[in-house]
Amino acid sequence: MVASRLERDLDHPDDAARADLREAYDRGRQDERASRKRHPLGMTLTFIAALVGVVVLALAAVNGSFSRAGGVVDQNLNTAVTTAEPQVRDAAAQAGQSLRDAGQSVRQKAAESAG
């Protein structure tokens, strides 16, 4: 008789025991999430790598082979580098000139305030 009542109590825990179980479960979930934090930069790089892989697979399907798809990728990258190189060089030259102008301006103001 006592054993059957004890079994019923274990089968149907009271509200306090249920709350304790839910709290322990939630804490366990939070601990597990905290141990698996993802780095945003790592996820971004992974996504970009997956996107590049999909593009290469699509090019391989269109061109019929991976070697031709690789050639298409290489050709497009070379074109992009050739196009971007003068623009990058000009931007770097402009940035350098802006820094020189700013430096001269600071020197002039320092000389005026000192003299």
Stockholm file with secondary structure:
# STOCKHOLM 1.0

chainA/1-115         MVASRLERDLDHPDDAARADLREAYDRGRQDERASRKRHPLGMTLTFIAALVGVVVLALAAVNGSFSRAGGVVDQNLNTAVTTAEPQVRDAAAQAGQSLRDAGQSVRQKAAESAG
#=GR chainA/1-115 SS CHHHHHHHHHHSCCHHHHHHHHHHHHHHHHHHHHHTCCCHHHHHHHHHHHHHHHHHHHHHHHHSSHHHHHHHHHHHHHHHHHHHHHHHHHHHHHHHHHHHHHHHHHHHHHHHHHC
#=GC SS_cons         CHHHHHHHHHHSCCHHHHHHHHHHHHHHHHHHHHHTCCCHHHHHHHHHHHHHHHHHHHHHHHHSSHHHHHHHHHHHHHHHHHHHHHHHHHHHHHHHHHHHHHHHHHHHHHHHHHC
//
